[in-house]
Amino acid sequence: MEVEFTARQVKISKALRTLAEEGMERIARILGKTARASITFSAQRHMQIVELTVQVRLQTIAATGNADTLDAALREAMEHAENQARRYRDRRLERKRLPKEEKVLTAPPVARPKSRAAQPPADAGEGKPAPGKARASIAVHSFPNRATVVEPHILKSAEAISLRPMTIEEAVKDAEFRDRDLLIFRNPSGEMFVLHRRRDGQMELVEIP
């Protein structure tokens, strides 16, 4: 995996770089070698911060680690990113295993009534079938006998609603960091939005009027 390192007011040691490369190698085994990653090391007062972003073809994984040392912050960020990578891989495998809801079948030929069968065709002497009388196969769809009922997934308000205003970028990072599939929040202007993750892994933003 291609990894880009960025340092802001901190120094990246050789041991720290080796630790990051080993963690990215584990994530690459989950997502594939084509994934690209960027790791940013920074510090705010006495807190060390590591921001990790992994770009896959159809998904962006973002994770953040905060700790007293850069090593601990890096391990925290890589743990969050690795968990998200496993869930992304499992969702892709689950979509591939879903059965098709409809199957195309060939209907049996329709039998003619006996009263019509007894009547001789107009051109029977020629030994050729009458035009328009050929039997044809019809493609039909089969439907399940019972509709699938999916129980609703109930979320607590503390898990789905943000208590503080945030921008759209902050909401996306918060949802990725806390691994939320649904987040309701307001921006600094007071407008309300709903951020949710679709089945294909993409984040979708809905504006509430």
Residue pairs with C-beta under 8 A, 6 or more apart in sequence:
1 24
1 25
1 27
1 28
1 33
1 35
1 36
1 37
2 36
2 37
3 20
3 21
3 24
3 36
3 37
3 38
3 39
4 36
4 37
4 38
4 39
5 12
5 17
5 20
5 38
5 39
5 41
6 38
6 39
6 40
6 41
7 40
7 41
7 42
8 40
8 41
8 42
8 43
9 42
9 43
10 41
10 42
10 43
10 48
10 70
12 41
12 70
16 41
16 70
16 71
16 74
19 71
19 74
19 75
20 39
20 74
20 78
23 74
23 75
23 78
23 82
24 37
24 39
24 78
26 78
26 82
27 35
27 37
27 54
27 78
27 81
27 82
27 85
28 35
30 82
30 85
30 86
30 89
31 54
31 56
31 85
31 88
31 89
32 56
34 56
34 57
35 54
35 55
35 56
36 54
36 55
37 52
37 53
37 54
37 55
38 52
38 53
39 50
39 51
39 52
39 53
39 74
39 77
40 50
40 51
40 52
41 48
41 49
41 50
41 70
41 74
42 48
42 49
42 50
42 51
43 49
46 68
47 66
47 67
47 68
48 66
48 67
48 68
48 69
48 70
48 72
48 73
49 64
49 65
49 66
49 73
50 64
50 65
50 70
50 73
50 74
50 76
50 77
51 62
51 63
51 64
51 77
52 62
52 63
52 64
52 65
52 74
52 77
52 78
52 80
52 81
53 60
53 61
53 62
53 63
54 60
54 61
54 62
54 81
54 85
55 61
56 88
58 200
58 201
58 202
59 88
59 201
59 202
60 176
61 81
61 84
61 85
61 88
61 176
62 81
62 172
62 173
62 176
62 177
63 77
63 78
63 80
63 81
63 84
63 176
63 177
64 77
64 80
64 173
64 177
65 72
65 73
65 74
65 75
65 76
65 77
65 78
65 80
66 73
66 76
67 73
67 76
80 177
80 179
83 179
84 176
84 179
87 179
88 201
91 199
91 201
92 201
95 199
95 200
101 144
102 141
102 142
102 143
103 141
103 142
104 139
104 140
104 141
105 139
105 140
105 141
105 142
106 137
106 138
106 139
107 137
107 138
107 139
107 140
109 135
109 136
109 137
110 135
121 129
121 130
121 133
122 130
123 130
155 182
159 180
160 180
160 182
160 183
160 184
161 183
161 184
161 185
162 171
162 174
162 183
162 184
162 185
162 186
165 185
165 186
165 187
165 188
165 190
166 174
166 185
166 186
166 187
166 188
167 187
167 188
168 187
168 193
168 195
168 205
171 183
171 185
171 193
171 195
172 195
172 203
174 180
174 183
175 181
175 183
175 195
175 197
175 203
180 197
181 196
181 197
182 194
182 195
182 196
182 197
183 194
183 195
183 196
184 192
184 193
184 194
184 195
185 192
185 193
185 195
186 192
186 193
187 193
191 207
191 208
192 207
192 208
193 205
193 206
193 207
193 208
194 205
194 206
194 208
195 203
195 204
195 205
195 206
196 203
196 204
196 206
197 203
197 204
198 204
